[in-house]
Amino acid sequence: MKSIFIAQINPTVGDFEGNSQKILRSIRAAKEQGADLVLFPEQALLGYPAEDLLLLPAFVEKSAAALDSIVREVHGISVILGLVQPSNEEKPLYNSAVLIQEGRIVDSYHKRLLPTYDVFTEKRYFAEGKEAKVWEIAGKRVAVTICEDIWPHASEVFETDYGVDPVLEIKDVDLLVNLSASPFSLGKFHRRMNVATTAAKTAGCPVIVCNQVGGNDSLIFDGRSLVVNEKGELLLELAPFEEEGALFELSSTETVHPTQKDPMEKLHDALILGLRDYFQKQGFKKALVGLSGGIDSAVVAVLAKEALGSDHVHALLMPSRYSSEGSIHDSYELVENLELPHDLISIEPLFNTALETTAPYFEGLSPDVTEENMQARLRGLLLMAFSNKFGSLVLSTGNKSELAMGYATLYGDMVGGLAVISDITKQQVYQLARWINRDKEIIPQAIIDKPPSAELRENQLDSDTLPDYTIIDNVLEDYIVGHLSVKEIVERHGYSETLVKELIHRIHQSEYKRRQAAPGLRVSDKAFSAGRRFPIVERTTGG
């Protein structure tokens, strides 16, 4: 074997026809370039993760039929393809890789280590594979693994102990391949590199990781498939956040450096991919964004325009009596910079009607959060009305810090079909806005400079009821991602114990709101969506 074609494809869950066409195109491209072997990601045929679709017999039957149609087309090249296969074990399926040669399936490998933590639920569906497999392909001995199989060997799994290490069973091979569906988070590529490097040094051979790319629901897969030599040196890296097919010559010895990008550029590219795929794979054509003149909605509008194009994004400006002239002006400037179609609809008439309607029942009671939330819900009413009438999907604009604190209104600013920035903190929102403006002013500087405010009462600021967002974000990172205790957070930052307990209490107290939020795009190691399961009714302080 001289060369291998790495097919970093973007499958859609359950789109067997579309996925099959991608697979067959990659096989043809590989043959045209003279490859001996073409390698695909984990579960490339059906898309990952298929979740409870795997429990439907008809879904599995369609997968098998699609496989048959592909197998018939494979001649003059070897193919290693990720899919599912029936098992005779307690669970109905295996997470498998098959070797296809000359119109037939030569052998199958079943994934040994099944992650059931964070975003992964594989033991719910799959039986564990029991043995290692080494396949003879064009004169080379090739060991096959699937994603998690090689992660514990590099001590990169922290939430489970499998009691077995498949990498240690790999002996006397020329190449180790890994079919992967490894979701993106900031800093994840360095961990993936460590996994490949450690496996290569132990197995004493090159390692190829072929990773899925694309967005499927909340999860974003960054691709960045890679090849390292037996010393763990990087020989090839495929493009991040893009479909790509690349030919790797086994005789290649030239090393390369990993792609270096600003963290905000990676965050931006991940959100663009997740947003675009959410629309394209669901068949949505148009997005609707409510602009407040604040930083969050501004960033979401920019992302929507870049992902979908100006013609497919509509902005609604919905001022009230408390909206500042600056916010209205800034919103107009933003939509002009982005060339977005837009409308301005004052909610003042609706708000007056709501106040008049409730006045007899609220007589003698002072205005409070009730009247503030009325305004947010009236804006939600208008957004959903436009969504229904014009077939647009509303993008909600709340960030992770606000969702953590419950600083969001149910059926108000939380309405929508996708929460674009729900997994980035307030500080990251500002960093992303500055990165967007790196070459020219797209988001008006006044939006970035102004103190955060919901503008639901006179001269309102977020700081009236919340501590500084830097404090919130530090506690959020340490508690949600790092699982640190109150004591550890206090010692780390010097905050008062009372403040830390209050913030953690608010995180738990707001769980019921987050359960009703739109699905969000996951870009951190621990989001408030996939991968985090906490009860709504509980009394722990978490510390």
C-alpha positions in Angstrom: 0.0 0.0 0.0 1.4 3.4 -1.1 -1.3 5.9 -0.4 -4.5 6.5 1.6 -7.4 8.8 0.9 -8.8 10.5 4.0 -12.5 11.3 3.4 -13.4 14.0 5.9 -17.1 14.2 5.1 -20.1 16.0 6.6 -22.9 13.4 6.9 -26.5 14.2 7.9 -28.1 11.9 10.4 -30.5 9.5 8.7 -29.9 10.9 5.1 -28.8 7.5 3.7 -29.1 8.6 0.1 -27.2 11.9 0.6 -24.5 10.2 2.8 -24.1 7.4 0.3 -23.5 9.8 -2.5 -20.8 11.6 -0.5 -19.2 8.3 0.3 -19.3 7.1 -3.4 -17.9 10.5 -4.6 -15.0 10.1 -2.2 -14.4 6.6 -3.3 -14.3 7.8 -7.0 -12.0 10.7 -6.1 -9.7 8.3 -4.2 -9.5 5.9 -7.2 -8.8 8.8 -9.6 -5.8 9.8 -7.4 -4.5 6.3 -7.2 -5.2 5.6 -3.6 -5.0 2.0 -2.3 -7.4 2.7 0.6 -10.1 5.3 1.4 -10.9 5.9 5.1 -14.2 7.4 6.4 -15.3 8.8 9.8 -17.1 6.9 12.6 -20.7 6.1 11.6 -20.3 8.0 8.3 -23.0 6.1 6.6 -25.8 7.1 9.0 -24.4 10.3 10.6 -23.4 10.7 14.3 -25.0 10.7 16.7 -28.3 9.1 15.6 -29.4 8.6 19.2 -32.8 6.8 19.5 -33.2 6.5 15.8 -30.9 3.5 16.4 -33.8 1.8 18.3 -36.1 1.9 15.2 -35.8 -1.3 13.2 -36.7 0.5 10.0 -33.8 2.9 10.5 -31.3 0.1 10.9 -32.8 -1.7 7.8 -32.3 1.4 5.7 -28.7 1.6 6.9 -28.1 -2.0 5.8 -29.7 -1.4 2.4 -27.5 1.7 1.9 -24.5 -0.3 2.8 -25.4 -2.9 0.2 -25.6 -0.3 -2.5 -22.2 1.0 -1.7 -20.5 -2.4 -1.4 -21.6 -3.2 -5.0 -19.7 -0.1 -6.2 -16.4 -0.9 -4.6 -13.8 -2.3 -7.0 -10.1 -1.7 -7.4 -9.7 0.0 -4.0 -10.1 -0.9 -0.3 -12.6 1.0 1.8 -12.9 1.3 5.6 -16.3 2.7 6.4 -18.0 3.5 9.8 -21.6 2.3 10.4 -23.7 0.1 12.7 -24.2 -3.6 12.5 -26.6 -6.0 14.3 -25.3 -7.8 17.4 -26.3 -10.9 19.3 -25.5 -9.3 22.6 -27.7 -7.6 25.2 -27.7 -4.4 23.1 -29.0 -4.7 19.5 -26.1 -3.1 17.6 -22.4 -2.7 17.3 -20.6 0.6 16.5 -18.6 -0.9 13.6 -16.1 -0.4 10.9 -16.2 -2.6 7.8 -13.4 -3.4 5.3 -14.9 -3.5 1.8 -13.0 -5.0 -1.2 -14.1 -6.1 -4.6 -17.8 -5.8 -4.1 -17.9 -7.6 -0.7 -17.5 -7.0 3.0 -14.3 -8.8 4.0 -14.4 -8.2 7.7 -15.9 -6.1 10.5 -14.4 -4.4 13.6 -16.6 -3.5 16.5 -15.8 -0.5 18.8 -14.3 -1.7 22.1 -14.8 1.4 24.3 -18.2 2.9 24.4 -18.3 6.4 26.0 -21.3 7.1 28.2 -20.5 10.4 29.7 -20.8 14.1 28.7 -22.5 14.1 25.3 -22.0 10.4 24.6 -24.6 7.7 25.3 -23.2 4.8 23.4 -23.8 2.0 26.0 -27.5 2.8 25.5 -27.4 1.4 22.0 -24.2 -0.6 21.4 -22.7 -3.9 22.6 -18.9 -3.8 23.2 -16.6 -5.3 20.7 -14.4 -8.1 22.1 -11.3 -8.2 20.0 -8.7 -6.2 18.1 -8.5 -6.5 14.4 -5.6 -6.2 12.0 -6.4 -6.2 8.3 -4.0 -7.0 5.5 -4.5 -4.3 2.9 -2.3 -4.0 -0.2 0.7 -5.7 1.6 0.4 -3.6 4.8 -0.9 -4.7 8.3 -3.5 -2.1 9.3 -4.9 -2.0 12.8 -8.4 -0.4 13.0 -9.9 1.5 16.0 -12.9 3.7 16.4 -12.6 7.1 18.2 -12.7 6.4 22.0 -10.7 3.2 21.6 -7.5 5.2 21.6 -8.3 8.1 24.0 -7.8 6.5 27.4 -4.3 5.4 26.5 -3.3 9.1 26.4 -5.0 9.7 29.8 -7.5 12.0 28.0 -10.6 10.3 29.5 -11.5 11.7 32.9 -15.0 10.4 33.6 -14.8 6.6 33.3 -12.4 3.7 33.7 -12.8 1.0 31.0 -10.4 -1.4 32.5 -9.0 -2.2 29.1 -6.7 -0.4 26.7 -7.0 -1.4 23.0 -3.8 0.4 22.0 -1.7 -2.0 24.2 -3.1 -4.9 22.1 -1.8 -3.5 18.8 1.4 -5.3 17.9 3.5 -5.6 14.7 1.4 -3.3 12.5 2.4 -0.9 9.7 -0.4 1.6 10.3 -3.1 2.4 12.9 -6.3 4.0 11.6 -9.0 5.6 13.8 -12.5 6.4 12.6 -13.7 9.3 14.6 -16.7 11.5 15.4 -15.0 13.8 18.0 -17.0 17.0 18.7 -15.4 20.4 18.7 -14.6 22.5 21.8 -12.0 25.1 22.2 -8.7 23.4 22.8 -9.9 20.0 21.7 -7.5 19.6 18.8 -4.5 19.7 21.1 -6.0 16.8 23.1 -6.7 14.9 19.9 -3.1 15.4 18.8 -1.9 14.1 22.1 -4.2 11.0 21.7 -2.8 10.3 18.2 0.8 11.0 19.2 0.7 8.7 22.3 -0.9 5.9 20.3 1.7 6.2 17.5 4.6 6.0 19.9 3.2 3.0 21.7 2.2 1.1 18.5 5.4 2.1 16.8 3.6 3.1 13.6 1.9 6.0 11.9 -1.6 6.9 13.1 -4.4 8.3 10.9 -7.4 9.9 12.6 -10.3 10.5 10.1 -12.8 12.8 11.9 -16.3 13.8 11.0 -17.0 17.4 10.1 -20.3 19.4 10.3 -23.1 20.3 12.7 -25.6 17.8 14.0 -28.1 19.4 16.4 -26.1 21.0 19.2 -22.9 19.2 18.4 -20.3 20.7 16.0 -17.6 18.5 14.5 -14.5 20.3 13.4 -12.9 17.7 11.2 -9.1 18.5 11.3 -8.3 14.9 10.5 -4.7 14.2 10.9 -1.7 11.9 10.3 1.2 11.5 12.7 4.3 9.3 12.2 5.6 6.7 14.7 7.4 9.5 16.6 4.1 11.5 17.0 5.2 14.2 14.5 2.4 15.8 12.5 2.6 14.9 8.8 -0.9 16.0 7.6 -3.8 18.1 8.9 -7.0 18.5 7.0 -9.0 21.7 7.0 -11.0 22.7 10.1 -14.7 23.1 9.7 -14.8 22.0 6.0 -15.4 18.9 4.1 -12.1 17.7 2.5 -10.6 14.7 0.9 -6.8 14.4 1.1 -4.4 11.8 -0.3 -1.6 10.8 2.1 1.5 9.0 0.8 2.8 6.5 3.3 6.3 7.3 2.2 5.9 10.9 3.2 8.3 12.1 5.9 7.9 15.9 5.7 6.4 17.2 9.0 4.1 20.2 9.3 3.0 22.5 12.1 -0.6 22.4 13.4 -2.8 25.2 12.0 -2.6 28.2 14.4 -5.7 30.3 14.7 -6.9 32.9 17.1 -9.3 31.2 19.6 -12.0 33.7 18.5 -11.6 32.7 14.9 -12.1 29.1 15.8 -15.1 30.0 17.9 -16.5 32.1 15.0 -15.9 29.3 12.4 -17.5 26.7 14.7 -20.6 28.8 15.3 -20.9 29.6 11.5 -20.7 25.9 10.7 -23.2 24.9 13.4 -25.7 27.6 12.4 -25.4 26.9 8.6 -25.8 23.1 9.0 -28.7 23.5 11.4 -30.5 25.4 8.7 -29.4 23.4 5.7 -30.0 20.0 7.2 -33.4 21.0 8.6 -34.4 22.7 5.4 -34.9 26.2 7.0 -34.3 29.0 4.6 -34.6 32.2 6.6 -33.6 33.5 10.0 -35.2 36.2 12.2 -33.3 38.2 14.8 -34.6 40.7 17.3 -32.1 43.5 17.6 -32.0 45.4 20.9 -28.9 47.6 20.3 -27.0 45.3 22.7 -23.9 43.2 22.2 -25.5 39.8 22.1 -28.1 40.3 19.4 -25.5 42.2 17.4 -23.1 39.2 17.4 -25.9 36.8 16.6 -26.9 39.0 13.6 -23.4 39.0 12.3 -23.1 35.3 12.6 -26.5 34.7 10.9 -25.5 37.0 8.0 -22.2 35.2 7.5 -23.7 31.7 7.8 -26.8 32.3 5.6 -26.3 35.5 3.6 -28.0 38.9 4.0 -31.0 37.9 1.9 -31.9 35.1 4.3 -31.8 37.1 7.6 -34.4 39.5 8.7 -34.0 41.9 11.7 -36.8 43.3 13.9 -36.1 46.4 15.9 -38.7 46.6 18.7 -38.2 49.7 20.9 -40.2 50.5 24.0 -40.4 53.6 26.2 -37.2 52.5 27.9 -35.1 52.0 24.7 -32.4 54.7 24.4 -32.0 56.7 21.3 -28.5 55.3 21.2 -29.7 51.7 21.1 -32.1 52.4 18.2 -29.4 54.3 16.3 -26.9 51.6 16.9 -29.3 48.9 15.6 -29.9 50.9 12.4 -26.2 51.3 11.9 -25.7 47.5 12.4 -28.3 46.5 9.9 -26.9 48.9 7.4 -23.4 47.5 7.8 -24.8 44.0 7.4 -27.2 45.0 4.6 -30.0 43.2 6.4 -33.7 43.7 5.5 -35.4 45.0 8.7 -38.4 46.5 10.2 -39.0 48.7 13.2 -42.1 48.0 15.3 -42.6 49.8 18.6 -44.0 47.7 21.3 -45.4 50.7 23.1 -49.0 50.3 21.9 -49.0 46.6 22.9 -47.3 47.5 26.3 -49.9 50.1 27.0 -52.7 47.7 26.3 -51.1 45.1 28.5 -50.8 47.6 31.4 -54.4 48.7 31.0 -55.6 45.2 30.9 -53.8 44.1 34.0 -54.3 47.4 35.9 -57.5 46.4 37.8 -55.8 43.3 39.0 -52.5 44.8 39.9 -54.0 47.9 41.6 -51.9 49.0 44.6 -49.0 46.9 43.6 -45.7 48.5 42.7 -44.2 47.9 39.2 -41.5 45.2 39.3 -40.1 42.4 37.1 -43.7 41.7 36.0 -43.8 44.8 33.9 -40.3 44.2 32.7 -41.0 40.7 31.5 -44.2 41.9 29.7 -42.0 43.9 27.4 -39.7 40.9 26.7 -42.7 38.7 26.0 -44.4 41.2 23.7 -41.2 41.2 21.7 -41.3 37.4 21.7 -44.9 37.6 20.5 -43.9 39.7 17.5 -40.9 37.5 16.7 -43.0 34.4 16.7 -45.8 36.1 14.7 -43.3 37.0 12.0 -41.8 33.5 12.2 -45.2 31.9 11.6 -46.3 34.3 8.9 -43.0 34.3 6.9 -41.5 30.9 7.7 -38.5 32.3 9.4 -36.6 30.6 12.3 -36.1 32.9 15.3 -32.5 32.9 16.6 -32.5 33.5 20.3 -29.7 35.7 21.5 -29.0 34.8 25.2 -25.4 34.0 26.2 -24.2 31.4 28.6 -23.6 33.8 31.5 -27.2 35.1 31.3 -28.7 31.5 31.0 -26.6 30.5 34.0 -28.0 33.3 36.2 -31.6 33.0 34.9 -31.2 36.5 33.5 -33.6 35.7 30.6 -37.4 35.8 30.2 -39.3 32.6 29.5 -41.5 33.1 26.3 -39.7 36.5 25.9 -36.1 36.8 24.8 -35.8 33.0 25.1 -38.1 32.3 22.2 -36.6 30.8 19.1 -35.5 27.7 17.3 -31.8 27.9 17.9 -29.8 29.5 20.7 -26.7 30.5 18.7 -24.4 31.9 21.5 -25.9 30.0 24.5 -22.5 28.3 25.1 -20.3 31.3 25.1 -19.9 33.6 28.1 -20.5 37.3 28.2 -16.8 37.9 28.2 -16.4 35.7 25.1 -19.2 37.6 23.4 -17.2 40.8 23.8 -14.0 39.1 22.6 -15.8 37.7 19.6 -17.3 41.1 18.7 -13.8 42.7 18.8 -12.5 39.9 16.6 -15.4 40.5 14.1 -14.3 44.2 14.0 -10.6 43.3 13.6 -10.4 44.8 10.1 -13.3 47.3 10.0 -16.2 48.3 12.2 -19.0 46.0 11.5 -20.6 46.1 15.0 -20.9 49.7 15.9 -18.3 50.5 18.6 -20.9 52.1 20.7 -22.6 48.7 21.1 -19.3 47.2 22.4 -18.6 50.2 24.7 -22.0 50.6 26.4 -22.6 49.0 29.8 -24.9 45.9 29.4 -28.6 46.6 29.9 -31.9 45.0 29.2 -33.5 48.4 29.0 -36.7 47.2 30.6 -36.9 50.1 33.1 -35.6 53.6 33.4 -31.7 53.7 33.4 -31.5 50.0 34.0 -28.1 48.2 34.0 -27.3 44.5 34.3 -25.0 45.5 37.2 -28.1 46.6 39.2 -28.9 43.0 40.0 -25.8 41.0 38.9 -22.1 41.2 39.9 -19.6 42.0 37.2 -19.7 39.5 34.4 -16.0 38.7 34.9 -16.9 37.3 38.3 -19.9 35.4 37.0 -17.8 33.9 34.1 -15.0 32.8 36.4 -17.4 31.0 38.8 -19.3 29.6 35.8 -16.1 28.1 34.3 -14.9 26.7 37.6 -18.2 25.2 38.7 -19.8 24.0 35.4 -16.7 23.0 33.5 -14.2 22.4 36.3 -16.6 20.9 38.9 -14.8 22.9 41.6 -16.4 23.3 45.0 -17.4 26.6 46.7 -14.3 26.4 48.9 -12.0 25.8 45.9 -13.5 28.7 43.9 -13.2 31.0 46.9 -9.6 30.1 47.4 -8.8 30.4 43.7 -10.3 33.9 43.2 -10.6 35.5 46.6 -14.3 36.0 46.2 -16.5 35.9 49.3 -18.1 32.6 50.1 -21.5 34.3 50.3 -21.1 35.6 46.7 -20.0 32.3 45.3 -22.8 30.4 47.0 -25.3 32.9 45.7 -24.1 32.5 42.1 -24.2 28.7 42.3 -27.6 28.9 43.8 -28.8 30.9 40.9 -27.3 28.4 38.5 -29.3 25.6 40.0 -32.4 27.7 40.5 -32.6 28.5 36.8 -32.5 24.9 35.6 -36.2 25.0 34.8 -35.7 27.9 32.5 -32.9 26.2 30.6 -35.0 23.1 30.1 -37.4 25.2 28.1 -34.7 27.0 26.0 -34.0 26.5 22.3 -31.3 24.0 21.5 -27.9 25.7 21.6 -24.6 25.2 19.7 -22.0 23.5 21.9 -18.5 24.9 21.7 -17.2 24.4 25.3 -16.3 21.4 27.3 -19.6 21.6 29.2 -22.6 23.3 27.8 -26.1 23.9 29.2 -27.4 21.6 26.5 -26.0 18.2 25.3 -23.8 16.7 28.0 -25.2 18.2 31.2 -28.0 16.6 33.0 -29.1 18.1 36.3 -32.5 17.7 38.0 -34.8 20.7 38.2 -36.1 19.9 41.7 -33.2 19.7 44.1 -31.8 21.5 47.1 -28.0 21.2 46.8 -25.9 24.4 46.7 -23.5 22.4 44.5 -20.6 23.2 46.8 
